[in-house]
């Protein structure tokens, strides 16, 4: 009988991984999302904007998962990358 080792996420025990590095990376990403969500809620409160907790978490998740590299560039003060226009017609009118 073979033994199969699975690694569970500390922050989401129902999520299993085949190796420890993947589990730790997943936990780190969840931690980043939580920290960013708290920051978004605090910033909203400071400016008098209503931002429900669920919305803050959804924004944080999108930023970390889809725009993490760009977010790091902004935080580190790097110049924005040249991006291609999504709508070529709109780019030509600028």
C-alpha positions as CSV (number, residue, x, y, z in Angstrom):
1,X,0.0,0.0,0.0
2,X,1.4,3.4,-1.0
3,X,1.4,6.4,1.2
4,X,0.4,9.7,-0.5
5,X,1.4,12.8,1.3
6,X,-0.8,15.9,0.9
7,X,-0.2,19.3,2.4
8,X,-3.1,21.4,3.7
9,X,-3.2,25.2,3.7
10,X,-2.9,26.7,7.2
11,X,-5.4,29.4,6.3
12,X,-7.8,27.1,4.2
13,X,-7.6,23.6,5.6
14,X,-9.9,22.2,2.9
15,X,-7.4,23.1,0.2
16,X,-4.8,20.4,-0.3
17,X,-1.5,20.5,-2.2
18,X,0.9,17.9,-3.5
19,X,4.0,19.7,-2.1
20,X,4.8,22.0,0.8
21,X,6.0,24.9,-1.4
22,X,2.6,25.1,-3.1
23,X,0.8,25.1,0.2
24,X,3.1,27.8,1.6
25,X,2.7,30.0,-1.5
26,X,-1.1,29.7,-1.3
27,X,-1.0,30.7,2.4
28,X,1.2,33.7,1.5
29,X,-1.2,34.8,-1.2
30,X,-4.2,34.5,1.2
31,X,-2.3,36.5,3.8
32,X,-1.5,39.2,1.2
33,X,-5.2,39.4,0.3
34,X,-6.3,39.7,3.9
35,X,-3.7,42.4,4.6
36,X,-4.7,44.4,1.5
37,X,-8.4,44.0,2.3
38,X,-7.8,45.5,5.8
39,X,-5.9,48.4,4.2
40,X,-8.6,49.0,1.7
41,X,-11.2,49.1,4.4
42,X,-9.1,51.5,6.5
43,X,-8.5,53.8,3.6
44,X,-12.2,53.8,2.8
45,X,-13.0,54.6,6.4
46,X,-10.4,57.4,6.5
47,X,-12.0,59.1,3.4
48,X,-15.6,58.5,4.4
49,X,-16.3,56.0,1.7
50,X,-18.5,53.0,2.5
51,X,-16.7,49.8,1.5
52,X,-18.3,46.6,2.7
53,X,-15.9,44.0,4.0
54,X,-16.9,41.6,1.2
55,X,-16.2,44.2,-1.4
56,X,-12.8,44.9,0.1
57,X,-11.9,41.2,0.0
58,X,-13.1,40.9,-3.6
59,X,-10.9,43.9,-4.6
60,X,-7.9,42.6,-2.7
61,X,-8.3,39.2,-4.3
62,X,-8.4,40.7,-7.8
63,X,-5.4,43.0,-7.1
64,X,-3.3,40.2,-5.7
65,X,-4.2,37.5,-8.2
66,X,-4.5,39.5,-11.4
67,X,-2.5,42.6,-10.8
68,X,0.1,41.6,-8.2
69,X,3.1,42.4,-10.3
70,X,1.8,45.9,-11.2
71,X,0.8,46.5,-7.6
72,X,4.3,45.8,-6.5
73,X,5.7,48.2,-9.1
74,X,3.4,50.9,-7.8
75,X,4.4,50.3,-4.2
76,X,8.1,50.3,-5.1
77,X,7.7,53.5,-7.0
78,X,8.7,52.1,-10.4
79,X,7.5,53.8,-13.6
80,X,4.4,52.3,-15.1
81,X,5.0,49.8,-17.9
82,X,3.8,50.7,-21.4
83,X,0.5,49.0,-21.9
84,X,-1.2,48.4,-25.1
85,X,-4.6,49.9,-25.6
86,X,-7.5,47.5,-25.3
87,X,-9.5,49.4,-27.9
88,X,-7.2,50.5,-30.8
89,X,-9.9,53.1,-32.0
90,X,-9.8,54.8,-28.6
91,X,-6.0,54.9,-28.6
92,X,-5.9,56.7,-31.9
93,X,-8.2,59.5,-30.8
94,X,-6.0,60.4,-27.8
